[in-house]
Amino acid sequence: MPARLRLSFEELGPTFVKFGQLIASRPDLVPQDYLEEMTLLQDQVQSLEFKVVEQVLTEELGVNWKKHFRSIEEVPLGSASIAQVHRAVLTTGEHAVIKVQRPGIVQTINDDLNVLYFIAELLERYIPEIRPFNPIGMIDEYFKTLELETNFVVEANNIRKFKENFKKETNVKIPHVYFDLVTERILVMEEMQGKRLSQVESLKLINLDANEIVKAGLKTYLKMVFIDGFFHGDLHAGNFFVFPENKIGLIDFGVVGRLNSKTQTAIVNMLIALSKEDYSRLAYEYVDLAPFSDQVNVDIFARELQSLISPYYGLTMKHMNIGKILMSSSSIAANQGLSVPTELMLFFKSIVSIEGLGQKITADFDFLQLTLTMISDVAGHQFQPTKFIDEAHILLRESRGFLNSLPRQLNMILRRMNSPDYRTKIDVAGVEDLRKTILVSFNLLFLGIIIAALIISSALIYPHDAAWKLAGMPAVSLFGYIGAAALGIVAFINYIKKS
């Protein structure tokens, strides 16, 4: 069944393929056999003809679009389900790449999303066991992701933010975006002249130090997560470039993650808890991040985390994968009744990508150990004195209104309590259901009394002679029996409806 579902998704097209890829990153929602199968999903698309690309350029940049380009390669550099990429040279002589959205893809996605919403509604309505997983909410999340991914203005702005965040980092290159040539369907940016890490022997081609590249890549990633709170959500080898002098570059910023200060601190604590095998602390970090739930048993949760993680403790990535272990831990959290935040799941998925990058560079890459040795530099940002001062200012500013209104509110409460008409309202959970049950019981009892009275009175009348008979019995008795039978049917139907 998992394989058949994957093949169906591939046949249904890009929306379902991307949805399957989203499912593959949610072990808290999906069984392991389906999870493994969804990781095999492939985007099987044909390249657009160049005349179609030209038509899109005309629609977006106007009939004189060619004045911006000295040349454009007709053979695409890459082709995916949403867009196609071509090399180009601008009239200024700069080498660039043009990302062109496939015509009609937004409408196709919207049509497919309507189907997914319909399926999600059916699942919630007819399968109670699936309601805690909130399938409609999951489609909502997917819709928001695709809406941003199909708007290249948003991606261009993401690139601008990353470039601003790394403007002081001389060994990290983020491409320049030509905003005057950007629309919702067209993105023109600087071409990266380095080697993709996905290329065979890319490090040896330009004689780079593997350890230095690992450190540079990991430091870049940790800065995104712990300082900027804005990180690349799809950092695989095809999006990672290497340059001479151990410099690195990043592309494809359609999928990004955002972390607030609370989540950043929680992630630091999670990694420290993992390094020290402090499973209770790890469990409590999950509890603090997730929406409140009174169903979780932290002791049982911590024991299950220990059963999952302890057999791998101390091994390097040659034998384990921290990202996958953390994603599996989120599945345990879901089983305990916790709803894992989406941004945390995207972070765990990004760790899987980072470990995949590290493995391509050095076979014995240890993400956790390297992260903990570097975290004091980048995560120290979370504990700077200036940050505590800023938070104290926010606390005082938010408390000011409360403190100003506190005497007035207390005075009103005391006046209300001293009023002779003061009443206290108590709302006990389940009282309304109890009231309805008692009301139904009394109604049924009332009908029962009337039915019994009709049967008894009809039986008392039956032996007496009567001038008017039906079916060999006094008509009054017959009508009494019929009335009792009718009321009995009504009582039975009401009982069925209320039970």
N, C-alpha and C positions, 0 to 999 in steps of 0.2 A: 504493500500500500504506500509506504513513503516514496518508493521509486516511481510508482505510477503518478503520485501527486506532483513530484518534481518534473516529470516529463509533460504532464498536463500544463504546469505553469510555463514551461519553455514554449509549448505550442500556443498558449494564450497570448504571449507577447510581453513587451517590456514592463508594463505595469505589474503583471503577476510575477515576472522574474525578480523585479526589485522588491516586491512584497515578500517573496520567498527569501530573499537575501536579508530582509529585515527580520523575518522569523528566525533565520539562522543565528541571529545575534541575541535572541531572547530565550535562553535556557530556562528562565524562570516561568515561561509560558508553554514551552513546547517539549514533548518527550524527546529523549536522546536520539532515537532512531530517525525521527523526522529531522531533527537538528542536523545530524551528520549528512543526511541526503540533501538538505537545502544548501549546504555549503558547496555542492557540486553544480549548482545552477549556473548556466552559461548564457550570456547575452548573444543570441545568434541573429545578427542583423546583416543586411547587405549594404554596401556603400551606396551613397547617393550619387547620381550622375552629376557631373560638374555643372550642367546647365540648370539643374535644380538649385544648386548652391548659388549660382549667379542670380537666379530669380529671387531667392531669399535676400541676398545682398541688395538687390534693386528695391525690394519692398521696404527694407529697413533703413538703408542709407541713401536712397534716392537713385534716380537714373544716372546721375554723374558719379556713382560710387567708385568707378575705376580711377578717378583722379587722385584717390588716396593711396593707391597701390601701384608700384612699379611692375610687380609680377605676383602671380599666385600659382602655386603648383596644383595641377588638376588632380593628381593622384593623392588621396587623403593620407595624412600622417597617421590617423587613427579614426575608427568608426565605432560608435556605441549606439545604444538604443535611443538616447535623447538627442545627441549631437554628433557632429563630424568635425574633425580638425584638419586644417590645411596650412602648410607653410606659405609664407608670403614675405615680400620685401616692400616696405613703405616707400613712398616717393622721397622721403627724407634719407633713404638708404638703410634704415634700421630693419633688422631681421625680426619678423614677428610670426605669430601663429593666429589663425582665425578659427574661432569656435562657432559653428553654424548649427542652429537648432533644426531638427527635422520638421518639415512642413506637416501640420496636422497632428503632431505628437501630443499637444496639450489637450485637444479634443478627444483623442484616443484614450488618454489617461483619465480624463473626466468620465467618459463612458464606462471604462473599466472600474473606476472607483464607485460608480453607482451600483454596479453588480456586486462589488465587495460589501458595500453598505447593506444591500438587500440580504446577502448571505449572513452578515453579522447580526442583523435584526432577527432573522429566522433562528439563528443559534441562541440568541438571548431569550427569545420567546418560548422555544420548544425544548431547549436543553438546559435545565436549571443548573447542572453541574458546571457549565461553562461561564455562567454569569459572573462569578468572582474574578475572572480574567478580563472582563470588560472588553469584549471584541469590538464594540462600536467605538470605544475610546481608542483602541489600537488602530483602527482605520483612520480615525481623526488625526492621530499622531503621524501616520503614514502620509495622509493628505497634506499636512503642513510641511512635511519634509519635501515631498515632490513639488509643492507649490513654490518653495524657495529654490529647489534645484533646477526648475525650468525657467527661472527668471535670472538671466545673466547679469542684470544690473546688481542684484543681490550678491552674486558671486564676485563681481568686480569690486564691490564695497568690502567684501570679506578679504580680498587680496590687499586692498588699501590698508585695512586695519592691521593685517599681519606685517605688511611692509613698515608701517609706523611703529609697531611693537619691536621690530628687529632692526631699526635704523642704526642702532649703535653697535650691532653685532657684525663685525667685519667678515666673519667666516660663514655667514648665513645669507643666501641670496634668495630673494622673493621677486618674481617677475614684475616689471612695470606694466601698468594697464594704460592703454590709450583711450581715456574716457570719452573723447569726442567721437570715437568709433564704436561705442558700446550702446546696445539697446537690449530689450528683453530677450531678443533672439540672436543677437550677435555679440561676441566678445573678442576683442583684439588685444593681445598682450605680447610682451617681449618673448622672443624664443630663447629658451635655455640652451646654451651651447655646450654644456657638460655632457657626461655620460649617465644614462639612467642606470640605477642599481640593478634593474631587471636584465640589463645587457650582460651577456656572458663575459666573465673576466674583466668587468668594468674597472675594478680597482687597479688591476695590473696594467691596463691599457695606458693609464696616466701615472703609474708608479706612486700609489698612495699608501699611507700607513693605516692599516686596518684598525688598530687600536685608537688612533686619533679620530678616525671617521666615526667609530662607535661612540666615543666620548662627545664629539661635536653633535651628533644626532640625538643622543640621549639628553644632553644639556639643553638643546633646542626644545625637545619635547617637554622636559620638566619645567622650563621657563613658561611655555604655553599653558601648562596645567596649573602650576602653583603661583605664578606671578601675574600672568595676563588673565587667567581664567577663560581663555579663548583658544581652543586647540583644534588641530586638523583631525577630522573624524574618519579619514580614509587614507592613512599614510602607509600604503603598500609600496613595493619596490619600484613599480612603474611611475610613482609620483615623487620619487626621491632621486635627486641628481647629485653627482660628485664632480668636483672640479680640481684642478691642480692646487697644490699647497693645502690639501686637506680641507677644502671648502665644500659646503653642501648647499643644495637648493631644493625648494619645494614647489609643487604645482598642484592644480585641481583642488580648489577650495569651495566646491559646491556643498560639501557636507562638513559642518563644523559643530563643535560642542562648546557650550558655555557653562561655567561653574561659578557659583557665588562663593563668598568667603566661607560660609558654613560648610559647604561641600568640599572645598579645598582643604580645610582643616581636618574634616572627617577622613579624607583620602590619605593625608599624612599619617593620621592615627591608625588607619587600617594597615598601611604598609609597615609601620613600626610594630603593630600587634602581630602581623605575619612573621616578622623577623624574630620576634621574641616568643612565638607560639602562645600568645595570649589570646585564646579563643573567646573568652568572656568579653574582653574589650572589643574584639572584632564584631561580636554579636551585638553589643550595645551600640556600636557605631551605625550598624544597619537600622536598629530600632530608632535611633535619634534622627536619621535621615528620612525614614519612611513616614507616611501619614500615620497618625495615632491608631493603634489597634490594641484592644484588650484581649486578643486571642493568643498572642505570642507568649510562649514559655521560654525565657531567655536561657535557662539552664539546659533545657533539651536542645535548643538551637545551638548553643555553644558546643555541646557534645557532638552534635551532628557535623558541625564545622570541623571539629577535631578529627572525627572519623574520616572526613574527606581529605583534609590537608596534611595531617601528621605523617602519613606514609611517604610523602614526597619531600618532607622538610630536609633541607641541606643539599638537595640535588641541583644540578645546573640545568639549563634549558635543553641540553642534550637528552635529558630524561624526563623533563616536565615543562609545563607552560603556565606561568603565573596568571596570564590573562584568562586562559580557559578554566583554571581552578577558581578564579574569582567569579567568572560567569556561572560556573557550577554552584558556587556558594550562593549566588542570587536565586538559583532554583530552590535551594534549601530554604532561603528566606521566604520565598513565595509559598512554599508548603507550610510554613509557620504562620501564614496569614499576613505577611508584610508585603506591601506594594513597593517594589524597587523603583526609585526615580529614573526616568528615561535618561537624564544626563549622566547618571552613574553607569548605566548599561553601556552607553556610548563610550565612556572612559574605559571600561573593561574591554570593549571591543578594540579600542585603539591600542591597548597594551598588547593584544594578540598580534596586531599589525606591527607594532614596534619590535616584538620578539621575532617576528618573521624577518624583519629587516636585519636585526642583529645576527640572526642565524646565517643570512646570506654573506655577512661580512666575516664573522668568526663563529666557528662551530660550537664553541663552548661559552657562548654569551650568557651571562647570569644577570637578568634584568633586576631582580630584587637587590642583589648585593651591590651592583653598580649604582642603582638608584639611591640606596641608603648612604653610600659613600659621598654622593654628590648633593643629596637633598638638603644638607645643612647650608649649602651656599644659596640654592634657589628658593627653598622653602623658608629660609630665614626671613624672607619678605613678609611672611605671615605673622611674625613675632617681633617686628621692628617696633621700637618705642613710639615712633610717629604714628604707626597704625593703631596702637592702643590709645594714643591721645585723640586721634580722629574718631575712634569708636566711643570714647568717653564724651566727646563733644556731641555726637549724635544722640547718645543716651540722655545727656542733660537737656538737649533741645527737645527731644520727644517727651521728657518728663516734665518740662516746664508747664505745658498746658494742663497736665494731670494735677500737678501740685497747685496751680492757680485755682482750679475748679473744685479741688478736694473739700475745702471748708464749706462751700456752698452746697455741694452734693450731700455732705454729712448732715448739714442743717436740715435739708429737705427730707432726708431719710428719718431723722428724729421727729420732725413735725408730723410726718405721715404715721409713724408708729404711735405717737401720743394722741392721734385723732380717735374719737369714740367710735367712728365708723370703720376703723382699720380692720382689715381682714387679710389673712395670709392664704395665698393660693398654693396648694400642693398638687403637683402633677405626678401621679404614680404610673409608671410604665405598665401597660396591660389592663388598666382599669376600663378603658373603652371597650376592649374585646370582651371583658367579663360582663359589662353592662349589656352588650349585644347578645351574649350567650344567655343571660338571665331573661332578657326580653323575649327571645325566641322560645325559650323553655316555657314561659308563662303563656305565650300564644298557643303553643302545642297543648299545654295542659288545659287551657280554656276550650279548645276544640275537642279535646278528649272528654271533658265533662259534658259538653253538648251532645256528642255522639252517644255517650253512655245513657244520657237522659232520653234521647230519641229511641234508642233500642229498648230500654226498660218500659217507657210509656207505650210504645207500639206493642210490646209483648203483653202488657196488662190489658190493652184494648182488644187484642186478638180473640180471646175466647167468647166475647159477647157478640150476640146477634146484631147484625147491622143491615139496614135496608140497602145500602150501597156497597157492593162488593166488586173487587177486581182480582182475577186470578185465584178465586176461591177464598179470598180473605178480605176482611174489612179494608175499605179503601184507605182509611186513616192510618191503619197499621202499615199498609204497603208503602204509602208516601213517607211514613216515618222511617222505615227501613231504607228506602231509596235515599232520603236525606242523610241518614247516618253513613251510608256507603259513599255518597258524594263528598261529605265532609272528611271521611277517612282518607279518600284519595287526595284531597287538598292537603291534609295534614302530612301524608306521606311525601308528596312532592316538595312541600316546604322543608321537611326534614332532610331530604336529599340535597336540596339547594344549599342549605346552611351547613351541612356536614362536610 
